[in-house]
Every structure is written in C-alpha cells, then in structure tokens.
Amino acid sequence: MSATHTTARPASAATTALSRMTALARAELTLLGRTKGALVAAVFVPLVMPVSVRAAAKDMDLAAAGLNTGTLVLPASIGFSLLFAVYSVLVGSYVVRREELVLKRLRTGELRDFEILAGSALPAVLTGLGQCLLLTAACTTLLDMSAPSAPHLVVAGVLLGLVLCAALAAATAAFTRTGESAQATPMPLMLVSMMGSGMFFPLELLPDKLASVCELLPLTPVVSLVRGGWTGDLSASDALGAVATAVAWIAIAVFAVQRRFRWEPRR
Amino acid sequence: METNEHEHVIEVTDLRRVYGGGFEAVRGIDFSVRRGEIFALLGTNGAGKTSTVELLEGLAAPADGRVRVLGHDPYTERALVRPRTGVMLQEGGFPSELTVAETARMWAGCVSGARPPAEVLALVGLESKARVRVKQLSGGQKRRLDLALALLGDPEVLFLDEPSTGLDAEGRRDTWELVSALRDGGTTVLLTTHYLEEAEHLADRLAIMHEGRIAATGTPAEVTAAQPSRITFELPEGYFVGDLPPLDELGVGGHDTDGRIVRLRTHELQRTATGLLMWAAQARVELRRLDVRSASLEEAFLGIAKEVSAERNTGSNVKEYAA
C-alpha cells in the first residue's frame, strides 16, 4: 500500500466509506491481538463452553423435544461465540476507545459515526464468524450430525446474530460509563440469553408461557434459526417471526445508539 | 475552488454553546479568520476556547449562532468540510497499544489525499519512534504525533487546540516553526493557547477569551497598544502622592498606591517617565524600586481578565481594536 503512496499523490485519492472502515478495522484487529482479556474471551471461552452444555445435555430428555446432542450443542455454541467473542468484547472495546478519547479523535476526521462503530466492530464480527464456522465443522464431525435441512436458515441466523450482537454492544456501551463498569454491564444480557434463549436448555422443554416470553429475547431468534435450520422443524411463519424479532432488536439497538451513545467520557 | 473567493475561511457569528447541565460555555462570540492567517484564541483555562474550537471542528452543534468553515456548516455539512480540515485535539485520542506507525497508517486510511505517513512523522521529528507504542511516548511526543496526523491530509484549515502544551522549550520552538511554515504555505490556522508568548509569537490576529466571551481582538500589537504602560516606584521618605507634579499633566491615565508604592498607568510612557524623572531630579530624591514598562500582551491579558470581571454587569465589554 505504501508503495503506491511514495509516487506522486493522485488528486483523486478521496477515501470511501469502505476504505475508511477497512483502515480502522485493521487497527482494531491489531489491538484485539494485543488485549489479553479480549483475546481469551474471543478465542478460548466460546470453544470451551460447548463442552459444559454437552455435559448438561446428558440429563435432558432431548428426544421429547425432537433434538439430539448435536442440535442442542451446536446452536448453543454459536450463541456463546456471539455473546463472548462479539458482544462482550465489543462493549469493552467501545468503552475503552471512548475513555482513550479515540472515538472523539476519529470523529474529527472524515469517518462518519456509523463507520466508526462498524469499522471498530469488524474484527470481532469476523472472529465470531470464524468461530461459528469452526464450531459447525467441529460439531458435525464430532457429534455425528447430518447436514442441515435448511441451510439458509442457519446462515440467516448467524448473520443476524453477528449484526445484532454488534448493535447490542454499541447500545450497551451507550449505557456504560467507564472501562471498569464495562466488565459488568454486558452480564445481564449474557446471563439472560444463556438461560432464556435456548442455549443451556431448549425452549421446547420450558412451560409454554415462559417459552413464549423467552421467544422475544434478543438471542432467541438466532438460536431458533440455527437449530431449526438443522432440524428442519421450523415452519416458514416461525422462521419469519424469528427474523422479525431479530430485526426488531437490531432496530431498537440502533435507535438507542443514535439517542444515547456518548463519544467522549463524562467529566 | 469555489471557496477561494471567500476571503474569510472561518466565520463565527453570535456563537453560543450550552452544555447539558445548562452551563453556557460560549456566550455569543463573533470573529472571522482570513485565508492564510494564524488566528489565536487566547484565554485562561475555562475561558471557553476548547468549547469554541469543537464547534468549529463540527464535533457539536451550537446552541445558537452560526459557524462557517470554508463556506459550509461544519456540523451539518460535515462531508464537505472534513476532507479539507485537520484537527489536533487538546488531548491525544490514540489507542495506547498501537505503535506510532500503525496509528499513522490507520489515520492515513481515513484521510483523503493522505501524504505518506512516514513523511509527516519525519516532519514532526518522530521518524525514530515509528515502532514505539503510543503508551510509551512522552507527553510532548504524543502532541507531536497528534500534529502529524492533523497534517496528513494537507489541510487547508488547521485547528490546533493547545498544540504546545506539554512540550519542552525546544519542542515548542519546533512546533512554532512548523506552524509558521504552514501558514507561509497558505494554510489557515486557528489555534488555542494559554501561553501569551505563543500567541504573541505566532498569531497574525488573536482574540482574548474570558468567561465565554471575546474580551479583546486584533493583532497582538493592536491589543497590546490599547493597554496602558506602567510606571511603578516607591515614594521617597516624607513625600506624598500630592507632592508629585499634577498627574494629568504628565499624561497619567490613572494611578493607585499600595503602602508607599505608587503605580501610574499611561498611554504616553515617554512623556510620563520624563516628567516624573525631571521632578525627581529637581527635588533631589531617589525613586527606589523604579520600574518602567511598556504594555505587553501579558498585561493586556491580565488587565482584560480583571476589567471584564469588574464590568460583568455593565453590558457590552468587547473591545474591538481591529481596524
């Protein structure tokens, strides 16, 4: 890249949204690799958590819900990956960049607000995507899973989940004051999702009323789409409902960010 | 380019900024900066300099009034203004774990028509620090990195918020030389500073801010000239102020005493000093602790701060010295 710059500067070297976000994402990727806590959360945790789900699955009557170990563990693993590698890592990095006045500095340049948040999110989102692929490959191999019956639902679930977790991270950062509190503020959503979004136990095993409330949680549609894509048990209307729920949560998060996100620390 | 016909690159009209808590940091200020000029906003901490510059940079919308940079509103027409401005914030804003070179490369990717990062790092004398992490830089080195990034896009307008704070004397000189050279190359520079020396040395024109208002504006010479010169001395034993020649005949505009110390203010320093010394010679007395000094920007600055506080309730207190 630098080789092209050493020659005469082209007058038309205007940046584009894509080039700006790429430059930012590249720097964020370097930073992600240099932050130990984020690295552990991003690489290690989501690859270890599925083992505990598998252990818990032994005590469940999965067959009654039309599931097997694979269709329980894989969607849960993808959920963990999204929560740890994307959501929680991003809350921390948004808040730390704000504290370091990096966000304020970036806003003085040509980057637009959306580009700053999206560009910063890119490395974590790609890490999450990589993990989802890796987990899928591992689960299908190790747990003797057949190919998914509706792969498009799996793809939709993962992509929506990535966007959703990035948007929710920015929204959570909007309500987080300091780097220290960024350790705590992601916890509610992470715990609620693990318990209520069908990760540790499938919603099919919950009482109906509770299950219908849990269906409205942010990560439930992601887990449902991935699981349904594999089992083929998800009706078209249920699939649409799940997509709609996820999109609604993304819209809520974006709205919260537009209204509440602070670009510099409070003094 | 369309804006070349605008003589004023920055225009500020009745600008106000109010923070969330209701604090009015900028209370209706007007000024304009011509192309190729260095304009300094001078003031103590809390005078409203940074609050003003942030409005010019387009980081926030004003509560009231108007800002135009290169003919556009920097907040609502951000995309038109940003590629042509460079900004150095008062405090860094770099990820501490990136190296200098990585930081510059990242920023270069976000700047239209960026110069090679190595070139601007050399410009501020940081080429040897390229592989050093930002967190290991000294305060002065961080300021220079910030300046380098502000220069990456060859901006037409440069905003520098306290560019030399934290620099040692040599670093300050280097920064002054660089900023002067940029001005000579046609860059318009708006800087804030609380160093009077810096404003005096660099600024073509300046505005002294105090409590959110502009208390005085003009060239450094104009602002200084409007302030009185001072003569201070100790009254000889057995003499009283009334024993001096009639003060108004000496051109004295005002005086005050502190014990036996007398302070005279005058706009005709030579006439006043001559009259006073002639009197002392004739009376055969020695004026101990005699101090004769023409007005400096520092005195203007302190005088204005005092005056404005005293006159706060008497309406307009803006002194317009500019022609």
Chai-1 contact restraints between the chains, C-beta under 6 A:
chainA,res_idxA,chainB,res_idxB,connection_type,confidence,min_distance_angstrom,max_distance_angstrom,comment,restraint_id
A,H5,B,P116,contact,1.0,0.0,6.0,A-B,restraint_1
A,R9,B,G113,contact,1.0,0.0,6.0,A-B,restraint_2
A,A13,B,G113,contact,1.0,0.0,6.0,A-B,restraint_3
A,A14,B,S112,contact,1.0,0.0,6.0,A-B,restraint_4
A,T15,B,S112,contact,1.0,0.0,6.0,A-B,restraint_5
A,R20,B,C110,contact,1.0,0.0,6.0,A-B,restraint_6
A,A23,B,M106,contact,1.0,0.0,6.0,A-B,restraint_7
A,A23,B,G109,contact,1.0,0.0,6.0,A-B,restraint_8
A,A23,B,C110,contact,1.0,0.0,6.0,A-B,restraint_9
A,A27,B,M106,contact,1.0,0.0,6.0,A-B,restraint_10
A,T30,B,E102,contact,1.0,0.0,6.0,A-B,restraint_11
A,L31,B,P95,contact,1.0,0.0,6.0,A-B,restraint_12
A,L31,B,E97,contact,1.0,0.0,6.0,A-B,restraint_13
A,R34,B,E97,contact,1.0,0.0,6.0,A-B,restraint_14
A,L101,B,E91,contact,1.0,0.0,6.0,A-B,restraint_15
A,L101,B,G93,contact,1.0,0.0,6.0,A-B,restraint_16
A,V102,B,G93,contact,1.0,0.0,6.0,A-B,restraint_17
A,V102,B,P95,contact,1.0,0.0,6.0,A-B,restraint_18
A,K104,B,G93,contact,1.0,0.0,6.0,A-B,restraint_19
A,R105,B,L89,contact,1.0,0.0,6.0,A-B,restraint_20
A,R105,B,G93,contact,1.0,0.0,6.0,A-B,restraint_21
A,T108,B,E57,contact,1.0,0.0,6.0,A-B,restraint_22
A,T108,B,V87,contact,1.0,0.0,6.0,A-B,restraint_23
A,G109,B,C110,contact,1.0,0.0,6.0,A-B,restraint_24
A,E110,B,R82,contact,1.0,0.0,6.0,A-B,restraint_25
A,E110,B,P83,contact,1.0,0.0,6.0,A-B,restraint_26
A,E110,B,C110,contact,1.0,0.0,6.0,A-B,restraint_27
A,L111,B,C110,contact,1.0,0.0,6.0,A-B,restraint_28
